[in-house]
């Protein structure tokens, strides 16, 4: 029944490739990707920053992470944000939750292909939380959808109540780097993570402020190690 309803909705509202935005053929509906993108996913590859996954010509840490030293121990990102700008907007702001399921599946592919050792190096994963009012307004938390798909396909346990956002804040996209830090200072609290190695998941890494503040909360609550896994990073 679920597949029947989904097929009916796809006829009424034809799906688009989550990466390039091209209209999908019926044969491509299940993947959520056009044949071209499915054959060659534009993963971030080569020499990359150890904290955010940005491309580097040389060295191990990008300029942004040197300037705003991350609190978390390491981080990876799957795509350059510009590649997914439209797909992420449809996912987060147009309510196309199916995009999140496809993105989560792609993150699984990336993790298994490039960092399979991480599966054995974390105790559980958790996502960056939205404030309860924001989540109610949007209808879902994008990080929650990504985590569920990753967990289902890798076996990494997912805990969704470890981090809490204690107050509503201004959107980070509207703020400078300095304002971003002040906006989120002491906003997050954590629980049930004593001596645990945690994989922290989000959709976009820009300056890393949100991920840093979440990591601080996890470390205050006794976490042993925090690693970051993001769908995309702004270059």
Backbone as CSV, one residue per row, in Angstrom:
resi,resn,N_x,N_y,N_z,CA_x,CA_y,CA_z,C_x,C_y,C_z
1,UNK,0.825,-1.208,0.000,0.000,0.000,0.000,0.865,1.266,0.000
2,UNK,1.928,1.230,0.826,2.801,2.395,0.899,3.434,2.704,-0.452
3,UNK,3.896,1.640,-1.161,4.517,1.837,-2.468,3.507,2.338,-3.491
4,UNK,2.266,1.874,-3.361,1.208,2.316,-4.267,0.942,3.809,-4.090
5,UNK,0.855,4.232,-2.817,0.622,5.653,-2.532,1.791,6.491,-3.029
6,UNK,2.994,5.993,-2.794,4.181,6.720,-3.225,4.203,6.863,-4.746
7,UNK,3.849,5.791,-5.448,3.811,5.843,-6.906,2.793,6.838,-7.407
8,UNK,1.627,6.878,-6.760,0.568,7.824,-7.131,1.038,9.260,-6.938
9,UNK,1.700,9.519,-5.805,2.210,10.865,-5.536,3.296,11.260,-6.533
10,UNK,4.104,10.281,-6.946,5.152,10.578,-7.915,4.583,10.972,-9.267
11,UNK,3.422,10.401,-9.606,2.760,10.782,-10.854,2.247,12.220,-10.756
12,UNK,1.667,12.558,-9.594,1.143,13.911,-9.405,2.257,14.941,-9.264
13,UNK,3.303,14.556,-8.538,4.432,15.455,-8.275,5.718,14.741,-8.674
14,UNK,6.068,14.797,-9.939,7.235,14.050,-10.430,8.506,14.362,-9.640
15,UNK,9.255,13.340,-9.218,10.463,13.556,-8.422,11.643,14.004,-9.267
16,UNK,12.563,14.698,-8.613,13.772,15.198,-9.262,15.000,14.558,-8.625
17,UNK,16.074,14.497,-9.387,17.334,13.994,-8.871,17.777,14.872,-7.712
18,UNK,18.165,14.268,-6.598,18.537,15.041,-5.410,19.824,15.829,-5.611
19,UNK,20.608,15.461,-6.622,21.879,16.144,-6.850,21.789,17.187,-7.957
20,UNK,21.447,16.775,-9.164,21.459,17.725,-10.283,20.112,18.397,-10.526
21,UNK,19.035,17.859,-9.936,17.721,18.478,-10.085,16.969,18.098,-11.343
22,UNK,17.509,17.169,-12.127,16.838,16.736,-13.348,15.602,15.895,-13.009
23,UNK,14.560,16.023,-13.842,13.358,15.216,-13.666,13.708,13.743,-13.865
24,UNK,13.250,12.895,-12.939,13.592,11.475,-12.998,12.613,10.691,-13.865
25,UNK,13.131,9.704,-14.553,12.275,8.770,-15.277,11.679,7.786,-14.270
26,UNK,10.670,7.061,-14.680,10.026,6.089,-13.788,11.046,5.077,-13.272
27,UNK,11.988,4.678,-14.127,12.983,3.689,-13.744,13.933,4.219,-12.659
28,UNK,14.032,5.535,-12.530,14.960,6.149,-11.585,14.307,6.562,-10.275
29,UNK,12.997,6.416,-10.159,12.272,6.891,-8.972,12.816,6.297,-7.678
30,UNK,13.058,4.990,-7.669,13.456,4.317,-6.425,14.794,4.820,-5.898
31,UNK,15.731,5.147,-6.798,17.049,5.613,-6.377,17.054,7.065,-5.938
32,UNK,16.141,7.867,-6.499,16.148,9.295,-6.209,17.273,10.030,-6.910
33,UNK,17.953,9.304,-7.810,19.082,9.860,-8.550,18.903,9.577,-10.036
34,UNK,19.316,10.531,-10.874,19.313,10.262,-12.300,20.446,9.281,-12.598
35,UNK,20.393,8.652,-13.747,21.387,7.625,-14.083,22.803,8.200,-14.117
36,UNK,22.945,9.424,-14.608,24.265,10.051,-14.706,24.881,10.258,-13.331
37,UNK,24.113,10.831,-12.396,24.633,11.074,-11.047,24.849,9.779,-10.290
38,UNK,23.978,8.806,-10.518,24.104,7.524,-9.825,25.385,6.799,-10.233
39,UNK,25.787,6.957,-11.488,26.997,6.294,-11.974,28.258,6.970,-11.472
40,UNK,28.194,8.276,-11.262,29.389,8.999,-10.804,28.984,10.052,-9.766
41,UNK,28.858,9.625,-8.522,28.512,10.540,-7.449,29.664,11.519,-7.210
42,UNK,29.381,12.819,-7.128,30.445,13.828,-6.990,30.972,13.944,-5.559
43,UNK,31.478,12.833,-5.034,32.024,12.822,-3.680,33.239,13.745,-3.572
44,UNK,33.458,14.270,-2.379,34.700,14.966,-2.082,35.794,13.913,-1.931
45,UNK,36.836,14.033,-2.727,37.911,13.048,-2.691,39.262,13.755,-2.632
46,UNK,40.321,12.978,-2.578,41.659,13.539,-2.558,42.042,14.041,-1.180
47,UNK,43.006,14.946,-1.127,43.475,15.488,0.147,42.424,16.415,0.733
48,UNK,42.004,16.121,1.969,40.926,16.896,2.592,41.268,17.220,4.037
49,UNK,40.648,18.291,4.543,40.853,18.715,5.923,40.414,17.611,6.887
50,UNK,41.209,17.397,7.919,40.903,16.342,8.891,39.688,16.644,9.762
51,UNK,39.236,17.913,9.756,38.115,18.290,10.617,36.800,18.511,9.865
52,UNK,36.874,19.067,8.672,35.624,19.408,7.976,35.447,18.691,6.648
53,UNK,36.531,18.173,6.085,36.442,17.472,4.807,36.613,18.353,3.591
54,UNK,36.901,19.657,3.788,37.140,20.526,2.635,38.383,20.067,1.868
55,UNK,38.353,20.319,0.559,39.510,19.983,-0.271,40.712,20.843,0.119
56,UNK,41.881,20.216,0.091,43.128,20.923,0.381,44.137,20.656,-0.723
57,UNK,44.927,21.686,-1.061,46.025,21.477,-1.997,47.198,20.811,-1.281
58,UNK,47.362,21.158,-0.007,48.434,20.566,0.783,48.083,20.706,2.261
59,UNK,48.801,19.997,3.114,48.547,20.064,4.548,47.415,19.159,4.988
60,UNK,47.045,19.306,6.270,46.020,18.431,6.853,44.829,19.182,7.420
61,UNK,44.952,20.511,7.587,43.877,21.307,8.178,43.662,22.563,7.334
62,UNK,42.392,22.866,7.020,42.098,24.033,6.189,42.227,25.329,6.993
63,UNK,42.234,26.448,6.289,42.389,27.751,6.932,41.264,28.020,7.924
64,UNK,40.029,27.670,7.535,38.883,27.923,8.407,39.008,27.165,9.726
65,UNK,39.433,25.906,9.662,39.554,25.105,10.886,40.772,25.505,11.714
66,UNK,41.794,26.068,11.061,42.917,26.620,11.816,42.487,27.867,12.576
67,UNK,41.622,28.671,11.939,41.155,29.917,12.562,40.130,29.645,13.650
68,UNK,39.205,28.717,13.385,38.159,28.372,14.351,38.371,26.910,14.756
69,UNK,39.362,26.681,15.578,39.785,25.318,15.905,38.622,24.459,16.404
70,UNK,38.311,23.376,15.725,37.192,22.532,16.136,37.399,21.892,17.509
71,UNK,36.293,21.687,18.204,36.302,21.001,19.490,36.289,19.491,19.264
72,UNK,35.571,19.048,18.232,35.497,17.620,17.931,36.843,17.135,17.407
73,UNK,37.053,15.823,17.463,38.368,15.262,17.174,38.667,15.117,15.690
74,UNK,37.633,14.844,14.888,37.830,14.641,13.454,36.490,14.808,12.757
75,UNK,36.536,15.001,11.436,35.292,15.173,10.716,35.439,14.861,9.237
76,UNK,34.345,14.409,8.638,34.300,14.151,7.203,33.003,14.710,6.636
77,UNK,33.045,15.094,5.361,31.865,15.571,4.644,31.818,14.876,3.297
78,UNK,30.614,14.627,2.815,30.440,13.838,1.599,30.535,14.679,0.333
79,UNK,29.891,15.869,0.350,29.813,16.697,-0.843,30.183,18.152,-0.552
80,UNK,30.588,18.853,-1.599,30.631,20.306,-1.579,29.179,20.787,-1.541
81,UNK,28.858,21.729,-0.652,27.484,22.192,-0.481,26.864,22.686,-1.787
82,UNK,27.644,23.363,-2.637,27.092,23.921,-3.869,26.515,22.842,-4.770
83,UNK,27.061,21.640,-4.691,26.544,20.527,-5.490,25.123,20.169,-5.076
84,UNK,24.823,20.333,-3.778,23.526,19.901,-3.233,22.608,21.056,-2.830
85,UNK,22.983,22.273,-3.154,22.224,23.434,-2.656,20.720,23.285,-2.886
86,UNK,20.327,22.997,-4.105,18.898,22.905,-4.417,18.257,21.690,-3.756
87,UNK,18.963,20.567,-3.764,18.411,19.350,-3.159,18.217,19.496,-1.663
88,UNK,19.161,20.125,-0.987,19.033,20.343,0.454,17.894,21.309,0.743
89,UNK,17.742,22.340,-0.083,16.638,23.295,0.109,15.286,22.600,-0.029
90,UNK,15.163,21.718,-1.019,13.891,20.980,-1.171,13.651,20.074,0.030
91,UNK,14.699,19.465,0.520,14.605,18.570,1.675,14.178,19.320,2.936
92,UNK,14.884,20.388,3.278,14.671,21.080,4.551,13.495,22.047,4.532
93,UNK,13.353,22.776,3.442,12.400,23.881,3.452,11.132,23.622,2.647
94,UNK,11.198,22.659,1.718,9.999,22.313,0.960,9.357,21.029,1.471
95,UNK,9.952,20.434,2.501,9.356,19.258,3.127,9.458,17.976,2.329
96,UNK,10.430,17.890,1.404,10.587,16.675,0.605,11.438,15.682,1.400
97,UNK,10.804,14.995,2.334,11.531,14.099,3.242,12.204,12.939,2.510
98,UNK,11.649,12.578,1.340,12.254,11.503,0.560,13.680,11.808,0.155
99,UNK,13.981,13.105,-0.019,15.355,13.485,-0.339,16.287,13.075,0.807
100,UNK,15.816,13.230,2.032,16.631,12.875,3.183,16.973,11.400,3.205
101,UNK,16.033,10.560,2.800,16.285,9.128,2.760,17.350,8.793,1.713
102,UNK,17.271,9.486,0.578,18.283,9.269,-0.470,19.643,9.764,0.002
103,UNK,19.670,10.973,0.595,20.924,11.523,1.111,21.548,10.593,2.152
104,UNK,20.720,10.064,3.039,21.227,9.145,4.058,21.861,7.910,3.437
105,UNK,21.223,7.386,2.389,21.773,6.224,1.692,23.109,6.529,1.036
106,UNK,23.233,7.735,0.488,24.497,8.138,-0.133,25.585,8.290,0.927
107,UNK,25.217,8.831,2.099,26.188,8.948,3.191,26.699,7.581,3.616
108,UNK,25.813,6.593,3.600,26.227,5.219,3.924,27.256,4.734,2.908
109,UNK,26.963,4.949,1.616,27.912,4.540,0.578,29.283,5.166,0.798
110,UNK,29.276,6.466,1.086,30.525,7.199,1.280,31.303,6.658,2.479
111,UNK,30.596,6.427,3.566,31.248,5.943,4.785,31.867,4.562,4.565
112,UNK,31.120,3.670,3.946,31.616,2.311,3.720,32.778,2.285,2.738
113,UNK,32.745,3.201,1.759,33.784,3.236,0.739,35.071,3.879,1.251
114,UNK,34.937,4.971,2.027,36.100,5.764,2.390,36.556,5.637,3.844
115,UNK,35.636,5.329,4.751,35.997,5.250,6.170,35.309,4.073,6.863
116,UNK,35.458,2.854,6.348,34.782,1.701,6.971,35.236,1.453,8.403
117,UNK,36.452,1.894,8.728,36.973,1.686,10.089,36.170,2.456,11.134
118,UNK,35.485,3.512,10.711,34.695,4.300,11.667,33.573,3.490,12.289
119,UNK,33.078,2.492,11.564,31.980,1.683,12.081,32.352,1.004,13.388
120,UNK,33.638,0.687,13.546,34.108,0.010,14.747,34.648,0.980,15.791
121,UNK,34.680,2.274,15.444,35.318,3.250,16.323,34.328,4.197,16.993
122,UNK,33.044,3.939,16.867,32.033,4.757,17.562,31.068,3.834,18.301
123,UNK,30.558,4.321,19.426,29.585,3.543,20.194,28.157,3.791,19.717
124,UNK,27.880,5.026,19.310,26.565,5.341,18.757,26.633,6.673,18.022
125,UNK,25.597,6.968,17.255,25.506,8.253,16.567,24.325,9.042,17.119
126,UNK,24.425,10.364,16.965,23.315,11.242,17.315,23.351,12.421,16.363
127,UNK,22.223,13.112,16.223,22.137,14.224,15.289,22.082,15.564,15.998
128,UNK,22.428,16.615,15.267,22.285,17.970,15.789,20.796,18.259,15.957
129,UNK,20.352,18.626,17.154,18.914,18.806,17.395,18.406,20.174,16.959
130,UNK,17.144,20.222,16.593,16.431,21.485,16.405,15.733,21.836,17.710
131,UNK,15.419,23.117,17.897,14.557,23.477,19.018,13.175,22.887,18.760
132,UNK,12.469,22.517,19.806,11.185,21.825,19.653,10.183,22.627,18.834
133,UNK,10.215,23.949,18.941,9.285,24.764,18.156,9.652,24.742,16.677
134,UNK,10.945,24.779,16.390,11.409,24.728,15.005,11.096,23.383,14.378
135,UNK,11.289,22.312,15.134,11.008,20.980,14.611,9.511,20.803,14.345
136,UNK,8.691,21.353,15.221,7.242,21.279,15.015,6.835,22.056,13.778
137,UNK,7.439,23.205,13.587,7.141,24.041,12.416,7.547,23.342,11.121
138,UNK,8.740,22.750,11.124,9.237,22.073,9.915,8.581,20.723,9.724
139,UNK,8.227,20.050,10.815,7.606,18.742,10.731,8.574,17.592,10.903
140,UNK,9.863,17.878,10.935,10.885,16.845,11.108,12.226,17.522,11.360
141,UNK,13.174,16.724,11.842,14.556,17.179,11.975,15.368,16.460,10.912
142,UNK,16.010,17.222,10.032,16.732,16.618,8.915,17.834,15.681,9.381
143,UNK,18.515,16.028,10.473,19.595,15.159,10.982,19.039,13.828,11.482
144,UNK,17.831,13.854,12.022,17.179,12.640,12.513,16.941,11.655,11.366
145,UNK,16.481,12.169,10.227,16.233,11.309,9.072,17.540,10.703,8.568
146,UNK,18.584,11.527,8.469,19.880,11.024,8.014,20.399,9.938,8.951
147,UNK,20.306,10.177,10.257,20.796,9.205,11.245,20.066,7.873,11.151
148,UNK,18.772,7.915,10.986,17.993,6.673,10.928,18.413,5.818,9.738
149,UNK,18.606,6.460,8.585,19.003,5.711,7.402,20.413,5.148,7.568
150,UNK,21.325,5.959,8.087,22.704,5.492,8.297,22.729,4.325,9.278
151,UNK,21.969,4.445,10.359,21.930,3.389,11.363,21.366,2.090,10.796
152,UNK,20.282,2.206,10.038,19.646,1.018,9.466,20.571,0.261,8.528
153,UNK,21.487,0.967,7.884,22.325,0.356,6.858,23.764,0.079,7.285
154,UNK,24.125,0.495,8.485,25.483,0.235,8.967,25.501,-0.530,10.286
155,UNK,24.385,-0.492,11.018,24.349,-1.143,12.320,24.848,-0.260,13.455
156,UNK,25.290,0.965,13.146,25.699,1.881,14.214,24.446,2.294,14.986
157,UNK,24.387,2.084,16.291,23.196,2.473,17.053,22.933,3.980,16.956
158,UNK,21.667,4.339,16.928,21.272,5.746,16.872,20.503,6.106,18.135
159,UNK,20.938,7.174,18.807,20.235,7.690,19.982,19.810,9.123,19.697
160,UNK,18.517,9.375,19.762,17.999,10.676,19.330,17.743,11.664,20.462
161,UNK,17.962,11.278,21.704,17.661,12.178,22.825,18.915,12.578,23.603
162,UNK,20.069,12.349,23.020,21.317,12.641,23.728,21.545,14.146,23.841
163,UNK,21.294,14.884,22.757,21.463,16.334,22.736,20.120,17.039,22.725
164,UNK,20.041,18.146,23.451,18.836,18.972,23.477,19.221,20.425,23.249
165,UNK,18.458,21.111,22.403,18.636,22.551,22.197,17.679,23.258,23.157
166,UNK,18.228,24.004,24.094,17.426,24.528,25.199,16.644,25.785,24.874
167,UNK,17.003,26.498,23.803,16.264,27.702,23.436,16.316,27.939,21.945
168,UNK,15.314,28.637,21.449,15.290,28.993,20.035,16.326,30.082,19.775
169,UNK,16.988,30.014,18.643,18.029,30.981,18.303,17.815,31.488,16.881
170,UNK,18.506,32.556,16.547,18.449,33.074,15.182,19.110,32.086,14.230
171,UNK,18.637,32.019,12.983,19.295,31.139,12.005,20.762,31.490,11.836
172,UNK,21.617,30.497,11.887,23.050,30.732,11.771,23.425,31.366,10.435
173,UNK,22.659,31.067,9.396,22.968,31.589,8.061,22.876,33.108,7.985
174,UNK,22.193,33.729,8.958,22.031,35.181,8.955,23.154,35.899,9.690
175,UNK,24.092,35.172,10.287,25.037,35.763,11.227,26.488,35.663,10.753
176,UNK,27.319,36.556,11.301,28.758,36.487,11.072,29.341,35.361,11.912
177,UNK,30.622,35.046,11.687,31.264,33.970,12.447,31.236,34.255,13.944
178,UNK,31.515,35.504,14.332,31.507,35.866,15.747,30.100,35.771,16.321
179,UNK,29.120,36.250,15.559,27.727,36.209,16.025,27.231,34.768,16.133
180,UNK,27.701,33.902,15.247,27.303,32.494,15.299,27.690,31.877,16.643
181,UNK,28.898,32.176,17.104,29.366,31.624,18.382,28.503,32.122,19.541
182,UNK,28.249,33.421,19.576,27.449,33.990,20.666,26.010,33.490,20.613
183,UNK,25.515,33.288,19.407,24.135,32.848,19.215,23.884,31.466,19.820
184,UNK,24.906,30.615,19.796,24.731,29.226,20.239,25.429,28.898,21.554
185,UNK,26.044,29.885,22.170,26.791,29.642,23.398,25.887,29.078,24.493
186,UNK,26.248,27.911,25.021,25.512,27.238,26.101,24.061,26.928,25.754
187,UNK,23.780,26.739,24.467,22.416,26.422,24.025,22.122,24.927,24.128
188,UNK,23.164,24.093,23.982,22.968,22.646,23.957,23.337,21.997,25.292
189,UNK,22.584,20.993,25.667,22.934,20.148,26.808,22.902,18.696,26.339
190,UNK,23.683,17.853,27.005,23.783,16.447,26.606,23.609,15.538,27.809
191,UNK,23.268,14.285,27.530,23.101,13.287,28.576,23.430,11.906,28.012
192,UNK,23.614,10.944,28.916,23.795,9.535,28.545,24.929,9.311,27.544
193,UNK,26.074,9.951,27.777,27.191,9.765,26.848,28.516,9.569,27.574
194,UNK,28.474,9.253,28.842,29.690,9.094,29.644,30.612,8.035,29.053
195,UNK,31.852,8.445,28.759,32.909,7.557,28.261,32.560,6.910,26.928
196,UNK,31.740,7.586,26.112,31.321,7.037,24.824,32.012,7.748,23.660
197,UNK,32.232,6.990,22.591,32.729,7.547,21.336,31.516,7.795,20.435
198,UNK,31.328,9.041,20.056,30.071,9.456,19.428,30.299,9.983,18.020
199,UNK,29.410,9.592,17.111,29.393,10.126,15.759,28.266,11.154,15.680
200,UNK,28.625,12.410,15.474,27.671,13.516,15.440,27.351,13.846,13.985
201,UNK,26.062,13.808,13.624,25.638,13.921,12.226,24.856,15.205,11.990
202,UNK,25.142,15.861,10.850,24.371,17.034,10.432,24.379,17.113,8.907
203,UNK,23.570,18.034,8.368,23.476,18.133,6.912,24.503,19.092,6.311
204,UNK,24.810,20.202,7.003,25.710,21.204,6.432,26.734,21.641,7.478
205,UNK,27.993,21.730,7.071,29.041,22.306,7.903,29.499,23.595,7.233
206,UNK,29.388,24.711,7.966,29.846,25.994,7.419,31.088,26.441,8.183
207,UNK,30.903,27.093,9.312,32.056,27.446,10.153,32.336,26.368,11.195
208,UNK,31.371,25.467,11.409,31.528,24.432,12.424,31.049,24.854,13.798
209,UNK,30.466,26.055,13.909,30.051,26.564,15.216,29.016,25.659,15.874
210,UNK,27.998,25.274,15.130,26.948,24.416,15.700,27.532,23.083,16.158
211,UNK,28.357,22.483,15.330,28.966,21.202,15.676,29.918,21.345,16.854
212,UNK,30.618,22.468,16.926,31.495,22.726,18.070,30.708,22.820,19.371
213,UNK,29.606,23.565,19.342,28.818,23.738,20.561,28.168,22.422,20.987
214,UNK,27.716,21.632,20.031,27.186,20.301,20.366,28.285,19.427,20.965
215,UNK,29.482,19.506,20.387,30.607,18.713,20.891,30.979,19.124,22.312
216,UNK,30.978,20.429,22.572,31.264,20.908,23.931,30.275,20.313,24.930
217,UNK,29.003,20.311,24.543,27.979,19.758,25.434,28.220,18.271,25.678
218,UNK,28.589,17.543,24.633,28.853,16.114,24.778,30.066,15.859,25.673
219,UNK,31.114,16.653,25.490,32.305,16.487,26.332,32.020,16.866,27.783
220,UNK,31.217,17.902,27.986,30.845,18.279,29.367,30.099,17.142,30.055
221,UNK,29.350,16.386,29.268,28.576,15.268,29.824,29.398,13.989,29.901
222,UNK,30.690,14.072,29.569,31.572,12.933,29.769,31.925,12.118,28.551
223,UNK,31.582,12.587,27.339,31.924,11.832,26.136,33.431,11.649,26.025
224,UNK,33.845,10.505,25.513,35.263,10.204,25.362,35.826,10.787,24.074
225,UNK,35.034,10.722,22.989,35.506,11.172,21.683,34.307,11.535,20.816
226,UNK,34.398,12.668,20.109,33.328,13.091,19.200,33.897,13.214,17.792
227,UNK,33.291,12.499,16.858,33.621,12.595,15.440,32.404,13.161,14.717
228,UNK,32.643,13.883,13.637,31.572,14.570,12.905,31.428,13.992,11.507
229,UNK,30.182,13.781,11.092,29.870,13.256,9.760,28.777,14.127,9.154
230,UNK,29.123,14.867,8.084,28.179,15.802,7.476,27.904,15.438,6.017
231,UNK,26.697,15.714,5.602,26.315,15.505,4.210,27.090,16.442,3.293
232,UNK,27.283,17.705,3.709,27.953,18.674,2.843,28.739,19.680,3.665
233,UNK,29.685,20.328,2.982,30.494,21.371,3.609,30.569,22.554,2.653
234,UNK,30.443,23.745,3.193,30.592,24.953,2.369,32.075,25.228,2.165
235,UNK,32.477,25.328,0.927,33.894,25.590,0.622,34.266,27.025,0.953
